Amino acid sequence: MSIVNEIERLLSDYREWLKDKTSVRDVNGSWAEITTPYLDRHNDSLQIYARRENGGFILSDDSYTIHDLETSGCSLNTQKRQDLLKMTLNGFGVKLNQEALEVQASPENFPLRKHNLIQAMLAVNDLFYLAKPMVESLFYEDVVAWLDASEVRYIPKVKFTGTSGYDHLFDFVIPKSKKQPERVVQAINRPSRDNAESFIYKWNDTRDVRPADSKAYAVLNDMEQPISGGVLDAFKSYAIQPVAWSTRAEISTEFAA
């Protein structure tokens, strides 16, 4: 089986899994509750809510994402974190309505808008969740500081449209140089199986629309706990180079080139 056929089969399996594991129920006659197969850090299925408005739909997380972070001790009340929150949401076309994440959808773009809202919930949760209260900075901020200190030229929060038609947000893109091709970099605070699979899927969906020699890197936070071999092997199997935060110095020259 060719690599193209194998990837097509895997993408087909993913779409079937998404369909089979999604359920809908009525809430008070005006809202529909959509339960998705995507899991939060509590291993609970993410849920979003939809209601009709002006011939289209409003999709909302009903404030779950931000309330969950706040009850876990992660406050978003600093200007720096608010700016980072808004930048992340803007990348998915998601708006903040008080503390609820919301998007507007038409019947034609409903699947895409639903996808964007779910991805925004996952991104905000992973971006801001602090494993221990004494952690002083966000992992994303640490990666930014490292790239700046290493004099790496990068573009933050870049959105590419994949072959599926879905948009995918990547943390950093290092443009092509005379010595290196385009490099797409994702900072992953919690290198879990779910987060690994999410990055693998969006990179595989995107790589065919990027230059043929583009490279992908996953910068993994290993300061709280070791990275499992399964996660590392998964990235390598799909030609994504894992970079443990503790060994980031080894890749600095390649990124800066």
JORA-V580196 format. One record per run of one state. SS is the DSSP state (H for helix, E for strand, - for the rest). FROM is the first residue (numbers start at 1). LEN is the number of residues. If there is no record, write none. Layout:
((SS,FROM,LEN) (SS,FROM,LEN))
This chain:
((-,1,2) (H,3,18) (-,21,2) (E,23,5) (-,28,3) (E,31,9) (-,40,5) (E,45,9) (-,54,2) (E,56,5) (-,61,3) (H,64,8) (-,72,7) (H,79,14) (-,93,2) (E,95,3) (-,98,2) (E,100,6) (-,106,4) (H,110,19) (-,129,10) (H,139,11) (-,150,5) (E,155,7) (-,162,5) (E,167,8) (-,175,8) (E,183,6) (-,189,4) (H,193,17) (-,210,5) (E,215,6) (-,221,8) (H,229,9) (-,238,2) (E,240,5) (H,245,3) (-,248,1) (H,249,8) (-,257,1))
